[in-house]
Amino acid sequence: MELEYGTEVVDQNGKVLGTVDHLVRNTWTGEITKFVVRRKSPDNDLFLSSEDVLEVKEDKVKLKVSLNELEQR
């Protein structure tokens, strides 16, 4: 999985959540393990795992989960 800063992130229903703002990499492999989605105020930013990602396209990251599921974590 290769994410880019500023890429739009949508939930499983297509709702725009924000953009990729920070990447956390495994120091041994360089693989992205977690990332932060910056959201507009007053919404809190989201801290997500690579397991939450369904697919990555050039201009969009689609998640396996809905916003409601993320908010209940």
C-alpha positions in Angstrom: 0.0 0.0 0.0 1.4 3.4 -1.0 -0.3 6.4 0.3 0.5 10.0 -0.6 0.1 13.1 1.6 -3.0 15.1 0.7 -4.9 12.2 -0.9 -8.6 12.2 -0.3 -10.0 9.5 2.0 -13.6 8.2 1.8 -15.4 5.7 3.9 -17.1 2.5 2.6 -20.2 4.5 1.7 -18.3 7.1 -0.3 -18.5 9.9 2.3 -15.4 12.2 2.1 -13.6 12.1 5.5 -10.6 14.3 4.8 -7.1 13.9 3.5 -4.0 11.9 4.4 -1.9 14.1 6.7 0.7 11.9 8.4 2.2 8.4 7.7 3.6 6.0 10.2 6.0 3.5 8.8 7.6 0.2 10.1 11.2 1.2 10.6 12.5 -2.2 9.4 10.4 -2.7 6.2 9.3 0.9 5.4 5.7 -0.3 5.0 3.0 2.1 6.1 1.2 0.7 9.1 -0.9 3.6 10.2 -1.9 7.0 9.0 -3.8 10.2 10.1 -6.7 11.6 8.2 -7.0 15.4 8.7 -10.6 16.5 9.0 -12.1 20.0 8.9 -12.9 21.6 12.3 -14.8 20.8 14.5 -14.4 17.1 13.5 -11.4 15.3 15.1 -8.7 13.8 13.0 -8.8 10.1 12.5 -5.9 7.7 13.3 -6.3 4.6 11.0 -4.5 1.4 10.4 -3.5 -0.1 7.0 -6.1 -2.9 7.7 -8.9 -0.2 7.4 -8.0 0.4 3.7 -10.1 -1.3 1.0 -8.3 0.2 -2.0 -5.9 2.9 -2.9 -6.2 4.7 -6.2 -4.1 7.6 -7.5 -6.5 10.3 -6.2 -8.5 8.5 -3.5 -8.2 6.0 -0.6 -11.4 4.0 0.1 -11.9 2.4 3.5 -13.5 -0.9 4.5 -15.4 0.8 7.3 -18.0 3.5 7.6 -17.6 6.8 9.5 -20.1 5.6 12.1 -17.9 2.5 12.8 -14.8 4.7 13.1 -16.5 7.0 15.6 -17.5 4.1 17.8 -13.9 2.9 18.2 
